[in-house]
């Protein structure tokens, strides 16, 4: 049986658990040959994303509705988040090693992302968007929070076209483990006060798509 402690040990070794499907009873460890990551200083804020951040009415919160973010991330036709993972994420959140960043509009949760933290490493698990651009806005604020909090590694597990459009890249397994080993002994803080606008946005006003 996978425990929260064993799960965190797996992340520290460079592996993570997934289920084959929502109704699966078991989990299996995944160790990709190539790993998706965001290099925190290379997150791409396009002109359209910058406009959405500046013009959309929303509130950013962290850890207000962690398990609801997990549930919304799994609310799709196919998901690797099964009942055992739900329970594990809940326990790891209570331990202080799992966090959500949420976008709220008119009292509704319309976007968010959640992940695990160890040392100065952030392991992104999943994200969702109930309205246009909400997951992108969540990622922009997440990258800013990780940067300001002293994180050194943002692991996305896999590279998708959506993540690649925002600046994510793939690196070989050996390089990933090297970066992971360097990040784990360091201190970082996810629980920073919310900022009005991402600092990285303010620094990249001239960037266009």
N, C-alpha and C positions, 0 to 999 in steps of 0.2 A: 504494500500500500504506500502510495506517495504521500509524504508529509510535507508541510510547509518548509521545514528545515532541509529536507532532502531536495526539494525543488530549488531552493536558493543555492544549495551546494552545486546542483547541476548548472545553474546559470553561471556560477563562479568558474565552472570548468568549461564553459562555452557551449553548453547544450541546453535545450528547452523542451518541455513536453507539449504534445498536441494530441487531440483525439481524431479518429478517422471521420467522425460525424457527430452531430448533436446527440444522437441516441446511443452512441458507443459507450460501453461500460468501462473500457480500459483506455490508458494513455500510452504513448510511445515517445521515446526521446528522439529529438531531431538534431542533427549535427551537419548543417549544410557545408558543401565544399566551398561555396562562395556565399559571403554574408553581406546583406544590405546594411549600410550605415549612412547617417548624415554626418558630414564634417561640419561642426557647428558654425564655423565661420564662412561656410559656402552655401548656406540655405538661400534659395532663390526666391526673392519677392518680386514678382512680375508687376507691371504697371496695373493690371487688372486686380491683382490681389491687394496691392497697396491701396487702391481705390476702395475696395470692399472693406478693408480694415478701417479706413478713415471715414467712410460714409455710412456704414451699416450700424444700426442701433442694437447694441448687445452689451452683455456684462460677462466678464471672465471670472470664473470661480475655480477653486481647486478643492477637491475632496468633499464637496457638498453632497454629491450623489454618486459616490464611487460605484456601487453595485448596479445602479441604474445605467451608468455608462457601459459597464460590462454587458448588461442585459441588452442594451440597444446595439452594441457592437455585434452581438450574437444573433440579433433579430434579422436574419437574412436567410435565403433559401438553403444555403450550404454554410456550415460553420464548423470550426475545429474546437469550439468551446463547448464542452459537455458538462454534465452535472458535477463530476468530480473537480473539474477546473473551476467552476463557479465557486465551490466551497473553498478551494485552495486560495483563490484570489481574495476572497473575503477574509480568510485568516491572515494572509500575508499583509493585507491592508491594515488589519488590526495591529499587526506587529510593526507597522511603520515603514514597510518596504514596498508598498504598492500605492500608486497615486493616480488621480484623474485630473485632467484639466478640461474644464467644461465651458461651453458657450451657451448663455441663457438669453432668451428674447421673450419679452412680454410674459415672464413667469414660466416659460417653457424651456426645457432642455433641447436645444436644436443642433448641437454638435459637441464632439468631445473625443478625447484620446486617453488611454490609460496604459500604464506600464509599471515595471518593477525597478527598484533602485538598489544597488550595492556599491558602496564606496562612491566613486565618481563616475559610475556607469549607469546609464539609463537604458532599460530594455523595453522598447516600445512593443506593445502587444497588439492593439487594434484601435480603430477609430471609426466614427460614424458621422454622418451628416444628414439631418432631416430637412435642411434647406440649403440652397446653393451657397457654396464657398465656406460653409461652417467648419468643415474638417480642415480646410486650408488655413482658416483663421486660427483654429485651435493649434495647429502645428506651428504657426508663426509665433504665437505666444509661448508655446512649449519650448521651442528652440531658444527664445529669449530667456525664459526662466532657467533652462539648463545652463546657458552661458553665464548668466548673472550668478547662478548658484555654485559655479565652480565645477560643473561636470565636464568630463573629458571625452566620453564615449556615448554616442546615441546610436544604439543598435536597433535596426528595423527588421531584423531577422531575414526577410527576403526583399528583393528589389522589385517594385511594380512600376508600370509606366507612370502612374499617378505620383509616386514618390520620386521617381527620376525627374519628372517635370519640375519638382521643387528643389532639386539639387542632390538627391540621394545617389550613392554610388555603390558598386559591389567591390569587395576586396576578398582575396583568398583566405581560406580558413586559417592558415598559419599567421597571416598578418593580423587577422581579427583577434586571435588569441594573444598576440603580442600586445595589441592595444588594450585588450581587456586586462591583461596582467598588470599593465602600467596604471590603469584607472582604479582597480580594486583597492589598493592600499590608501588612496587619497580620500580626503573628506570633501563632501559636497552637500548642499542643502536645497531640497526641493521646495520647502515650505517658506518661501519668501513672500513678502507682501505683494499684492497685485499692483501692477503699474498701469497708468492710463493708456500708454501705447508701448508696443515692443521697442526696446532700445535699438534693436537691430534695424527696425523700420526707419527710425530717425536717422540712422547712420547711412542708409542706402536710398535716400530719396531720389538720387539721380539714376538709379537702376531702372532699366526699361526692358520689356519683353519683345 
